Amino acid sequence: MRKAEKTLDLTEGSVWKRLLQYALPFVAISLMQSLYSMADLVISGHFIGARGISGINNSSQVMELLTKIIIGLSQGGNILIGQFFGAGEEEKRKETTNTLFYSFAVMSVVLVGVVSLSAGVILRALGAPAYQEALAYLRICSLGIFFIAGYNALVAAVRGVGDSKRPMKIIWIATGANIVLDLVFVGGIHMGTKGAALATVISQGISFSLLLVHVLRNPDTFGIRLSMPEFHAKRFCRIVALGIPCAVQMSLAAVSWLTVTKFVNGYGVTASAGAGVSEKIKDLCQLLISAVSSAASTMVAQTLGAGKLERAKEVLYTAMKLTCVTAFALILVVEAGAPAFAGFFTGDLEAVKVAALNLRIEIIGQIFYAVFMIYHGFAIGAGHTWFVLFSSFVNCILVRAVLVVILERILGLPGIFLACMVAPGASVPLGMVYVRSGVWKKELVYE
């Protein structure tokens, strides 16, 4: 069958060139998303102080969990769309796109209600030291779940056909809007964390709306028409079967970080603020690794869909070389400049000390992320999301959460950071075993 227009075929050409061509927009997207989330923290840190940073950090961890669930489920759609695209199955790809979009719309409405009603209970369970600031931020941000779900469903459809540039342009616009609105709501009219949350939700609405307009303008490529909603039970079951392991896997990571947050909260507002600052810097450091992993996942899905097994393996090792070089460079930069980076977010010297300590310990773990995240991207592209779930359970729960409890009692706050540095290393040998087993060659998911 003829492939859709305005798409990128990742199954042909130089692996290096195709990977970079597709990954660079992901890098730009990840950078803008990091700036997007950093804007709230930086502006609040200077206009509200440590309590604002602490409140946003705790609420952001909750929203991160929900976002990970949504992204994980959307991975099921992304896998199917990518493999259907590689196999030339245009009608099945459009059925998957419609089913993903409309099922996410329903799911998001339910999640908005649940989070709004349970926000206080969640934050008390975390022991949030800046409770009122965190509660205000979380309740408003929960309204943006609809936009988060809709955006990720549409991104799965767009990326599945090889287009990573459109989401990049849209994120640029949304990030600019978020920064401007933060300055107005927080710095201008002093709305506190409520203003930061409102800026975030409006920006999320902008990104969703712009991507929806693009998809609706290209019905021949994506097949979505609001006047003719479609839902296909067979596609939905396959999306769920592939997406639930990804969602659970990402949830495990988020839950383990919530565990870390709860232990750090026990050291007070300053420690909570410092950890929040370091978290944003670490996210920024990890953006290229995450972007290459996502790009490799789509590239592997298309390549396996086309039956090109050796090319898929070449994608894996090419991506890993790129991320390892990046990780080594980041370790050197962060070790040298940790205090200066932290000081950009806040003038609280104690919070800066905590952030710098956290960074200098945890940044060493970037080399583990550089390896295992590419293994995960490869397995996701092959449709083996249960392997990714198992690997994440090992490093997030069996290693990170358990080590946090043990090392915190022995070393205090540095023990928490040390546990977080060591944990991702547990997934590296698992990825090696998965690839060498050859199981990824035996089962493709398009049917």
C-alpha positions, 0 to 999 in steps of 0.5 A: 500500500502507498505510504502516507504523504508528508512522512519520513521513511526511517527504513532506508538510508544511512542509519546515522543520518536518519537517526540524527535527522529524526532525533534532533527535533526530539532534542529540541522538543525535550529542551523546550519541555525542560525549559517549560517546566523549569520556568515555573521553578526559576520564576517562583524561586526568585519571586516566592522563595524556597516554599514556592520551589518546594510546593511546585516540586512536590506537586510536579512529582504527582503530575509527573506520575500521571503524565508518565501513565499517559505517555506509557499508554500512548506508546502502545499506539506509537508502536502500532502506528510505526509498525503499520507505517513500516508495513504499509498498512495505511487503513490499520494505522488510521484506525489506531490513530482514531482509537487512541485519540478518542479513548484518551479523551474519555480517560482524561476526563476521569483523571481530572476528577480523581486528581482534583478530589484527592489532591490534599490526600496525596500531598499529605501522604508525601509529607509536603512541607509547603502544603498550601503552595503545593495544593494550590499548584496541584489542583489547578494543574490537574485541569491540564490533564485533558490537554496532556492526554490529547497532546500525547495521543496526537504526538504518537500519531504524528511521530509514528509516521516519522514527523518529529518536526511539527511537535518541536515547533509547537513546543517552542510556541507553548514554552514561550507562552509559559515563560511569558505567562509565568512572568505575568502571573507570578512576577507581575500580579503576584499570584504565587504558585496558583499563577505558575500552575495557571500559566502551565495549563494555558500553555498545555492547552495551546500545544494541544490545540495547535497539534489538533489543528494540524492533524485535522487539516491532514485527514488523508494522513491521520484519518481523524475527523471530529464529525465522524468519531471512530473507535475500533475495539481490536485496535484498542485492545492491542494499544492497551496490551502494548501500552499498559506495560509501558505505563506501569513501567513509567509509573514505577519510575515515578513512584520510586521518585515519589518515595525519594521525595517523601524521604527528602521532605523529612529534611525540611523545606530547604532540602525539598527545594534543593532537591527540586532544583537538582531534579530540573537540572538532571532532567535537562542533562538527560534530554538528549538521551531521552530524545535519542531513545524515543527516536530509536524506538520509532525507527526500530518500529518502522524497521522491524515492520519492514522486516529489516532485522539487521538494520534495527540492530544497527540503530540500537548500537548507533544510538548507544554510541551517541548517548554514551559520548553525551553522558561522559561530557555531561558528567564533566560539565556538571561536576565542575559547575554544579553550584553555579547551575543551582544558583541560577534557580534560587538565592537560598544558599542552603538550598544551593548546597543541597542541590549541588551535592545531589547533582555531583552524586547523581550525575555519575548515573548518567552513564547507566541511563545512556545505555539502558534507555536505548535498550528500552527504546529498542524493546519498545520499538519491537513491541516487547513492552513487558521486558521494559516493565520488568527492567524498570521494576528491577531498577526503580523498586528492587534497587532504588526504593530499597536502597533509599530506605537502607542508605538514608538510615546509614548516610542520611541525605547523601545516602538518598542521592547515592541510591539514586545514582546506583539504581539505573545500573541494574537495568544495563545487564538486563538489556544486554541479555534481551538483545543477545537472546534474539527474542525481538526477532520473533514477534512483530505486533502488526496483524 
